[in-house]
Amino acid sequence: MRAAAGDKLIVEGTHGGDNRREGVIVHVGHADGSPPYTVRWLDSERETLVFPGPDARVVQSVR
């Protein structure tokens, strides 16, 4: 997985009743774009450090 600041991270719910979460990547810790990422979640405006799993995908922003 590779990302850049400004890309969107989408994490699908893996269990019944889990909601999809969407956030904007605000910081990428490695020059090659690999995780972890600091993500600002759209539903709460909180920022967290994320190590995305197989249920996550990156949607690149328009560059």
Secondary structure, DSSP 8 states (H G I E B T S, - for coil): ----TT-EEEE---STT---EEEEEEEESSTT--S-EEEEETTT--EEEE---TTEEEE----
